[in-house]
């Protein structure tokens, strides 16, 4: 069972100030604003993160890229289309999976990443500078732990989906086989 938050009395009004989800969203807004202040509107923080993830893991599938960058499938597809149009990325059919795309940095993407990396570092430093020095490391450790837990949960869900898909495929094959046997008996009988 999920742990309750400090304001989680069942009859009490929901308080945003005690909501981890809301506070994480606000922190993400702060990060995005700091990044935009330094970089301008030529690239969003999300696009920068995607470029950095591609640079760190060239040739990843779009699905794996979404997981690493923390971007949902539909948002990633739309964002990738825009980035491809700008020449920031190149998508090619995956050699290992014909249904997937491998993603690489385009020349313009490499240039954009190089031009904005220092600003991203400065935005990160500006956020950490808001905290006492003794809290910065703890803050990063907590965020890292949450990101790792999210990755583990996603991997577990993916494994469970694959197991379910295999089970359903076996059931369909068994049903097909049973129907063929029944039809064969009916023909003979």
ChimeraX attribute file (.defattr): number of C-alpha atoms within 10 A of each C-alpha:
attribute: neighborCount
match mode: 1-to-1
recipient: residues
	/A:1	3
	/A:2	4
	/A:3	6
	/A:4	8
	/A:5	10
	/A:6	9
	/A:7	14
	/A:8	14
	/A:9	10
	/A:10	7
	/A:11	6
	/A:12	8
	/A:13	9
	/A:14	12
	/A:15	11
	/A:16	11
	/A:17	9
	/A:18	13
	/A:19	15
	/A:20	11
	/A:21	10
	/A:22	13
	/A:23	13
	/A:24	12
	/A:25	12
	/A:26	12
	/A:27	13
	/A:28	13
	/A:29	12
	/A:30	14
	/A:31	18
	/A:32	16
	/A:33	16
	/A:34	21
	/A:35	25
	/A:36	18
	/A:37	12
	/A:38	14
	/A:39	19
	/A:40	13
	/A:41	10
	/A:42	9
	/A:43	15
	/A:44	15
	/A:45	19
	/A:46	15
	/A:47	20
	/A:48	19
	/A:49	18
	/A:50	25
	/A:51	27
	/A:52	19
	/A:53	18
	/A:54	24
	/A:55	17
	/A:56	10
	/A:57	15
	/A:58	15
	/A:59	19
	/A:60	21
	/A:61	23
	/A:62	21
	/A:63	18
	/A:64	14
	/A:65	22
	/A:66	19
	/A:67	17
	/A:68	17
	/A:69	19
	/A:70	16
	/A:71	17
	/A:72	11
	/A:73	14
	/A:74	10
	/A:75	10
	/A:76	21
	/A:77	15
	/A:78	10
	/A:79	15
	/A:80	20
	/A:81	15
	/A:82	14
	/A:83	21
	/A:84	17
	/A:85	10
	/A:86	12
	/A:87	15
	/A:88	22
	/A:89	23
	/A:90	19
	/A:91	19
	/A:92	14
	/A:93	13
	/A:94	16
	/A:95	10
	/A:96	10
	/A:97	10
	/A:98	9
	/A:99	9
	/A:100	16
	/A:101	19
	/A:102	21
	/A:103	26
	/A:104	23
	/A:105	24
	/A:106	18
	/A:107	13
	/A:108	15
	/A:109	24
	/A:110	18
	/A:111	12
	/A:112	16
	/A:113	22
	/A:114	13
	/A:115	12
	/A:116	19
	/A:117	15
	/A:118	13
	/A:119	18
	/A:120	22
	/A:121	11
	/A:122	15
	/A:123	22
	/A:124	14
	/A:125	13
	/A:126	14
	/A:127	15
	/A:128	16
	/A:129	12
	/A:130	10
	/A:131	12
	/A:132	9
	/A:133	10
	/A:134	8
	/A:135	13
	/A:136	16
	/A:137	13
	/A:138	11
	/A:139	13
	/A:140	12
	/A:141	12
	/A:142	12
	/A:143	13
	/A:144	12
	/A:145	12
	/A:146	12
	/A:147	14
	/A:148	12
	/A:149	12
	/A:150	14
	/A:151	15
	/A:152	12
	/A:153	12
	/A:154	13
	/A:155	13
	/A:156	12
	/A:157	12
	/A:158	12
	/A:159	12
	/A:160	12
	/A:161	12
	/A:162	12
	/A:163	12
	/A:164	12
	/A:165	12
	/A:166	12
	/A:167	12
	/A:168	12
	/A:169	12
	/A:170	12
	/A:171	12
	/A:172	12
	/A:173	12
	/A:174	12
	/A:175	12
	/A:176	12
	/A:177	12
	/A:178	12
	/A:179	12
	/A:180	12
	/A:181	12
	/A:182	12
	/A:183	12
	/A:184	11
	/A:185	10
	/A:186	9
	/A:187	8
	/A:188	7
	/A:189	6
